[in-house]
Amino acid sequence: MLLRSDLIAALAVTAGIGLAVQSGADAPLKATAIMPDAHLEVSFATEVMPILERYCWECHSEDSAELGLKLDTYEGVMAGSDYGTVVEAGDADASLLVDMIISGDMPDGGDPVPAEELDVIKAWITEGALNN
Ligand code: HEC
């Protein structure tokens, strides 16, 4: 009988490890998939700014341009351009800044903004476009 209980114990351990590995592998995937809709707080300063810096500041910053739209400060992002606002707090779908990235018009040349980073921007807008 010793043998059988050892076998059961071994099976239980194997199953336990299997579960642990499985949930370990699933967890990060679920976290990223849920994030844009889960209304977790996205930080403008630490999450949104680095994306704008990488893809937009070349043309939309205080240093770079004659362009009206400055994306290198919170105030600039919210002020928009001569044509109007580009971020509608709480409504990512109505925000020109999001539209321009989805349509591929922005960034004007260069690498497109990856979907995960666009999701960060959208989540930030959905959460109220806070200066956080
Ligand atoms: C290589 C230069 C360049 C880069 C990089 C760039 N833009 Fe632009 N952007 C422009 C120009 C030029 C215009 C104005 C001309 C036009 O409307 O097509 C413009 C216009 C816009 C507008 C419309 C408002 C306005 O002033 O006309 C938005 C919104 C915008 N850009 C967002 C972005 C975002 C967001 C990024 C980064 C993901 C980005 N742009 C990157 C050059 C650039």
Residues whose N, C-alpha, C, O or C-beta is under 5 A from the ligand:
A	BS01	HEC	Y55 C56 E58 C59 L69 S81 V86 L96 L97 M100 M106 P107 D108
